[in-house]
């Protein structure tokens, strides 16, 4: 009797399996573990991904596709767009324990993470911050978000309370900057 046919090994199948293992284990798999899950040799993976760093970037890209980035037609207030985006990012990554740490360390290698960063910078500029302050505000938001991800017991209400206070402060700063420069 012939062995059951398996789906061909593709980049999408590799990324999907890596994300499933990440969900189950709370951290991304090694290439060897991933190969075992897919019933292939580790070398077979390298025909589709360049290595662990490439796999991580692809995993981040895949997950980031599900993160909301509201447009002006849906939400006219840039501060509310940023809030909705950060909340969506948090909810999405709650399903993938450990992936947030990868974003912190490897986000620059992910196209989707770079798009998210540029989108956030554009929203901050639209909200009235100059380039320098937008960069600082992005850094503050990023640090706040990443810091909140380190807690083992997360409270959505507490996170959103802090996010709202941070955004209110940035909004006030943008109004003050506009008033003094105009």
Buried (B, 14 or more C-beta within 10 A) or exposed (E): EEEEEEEEBEBEBBBBBBBBBBEEEEBBBEBEBBBBBBEBEBEEBBEBBEEBEBBBBBBBBBBBEEBBBBEEEEBEBBBBBBBBBBBBBBEBBEEBBBBBBBBBEBBEBBEBBBBBBEBBBBBBBBBBBBEEBBBBBBEEBBEBBBEBBEEEEEEEEEBBEBBEEBBEEBBEBBEEBEEEEE
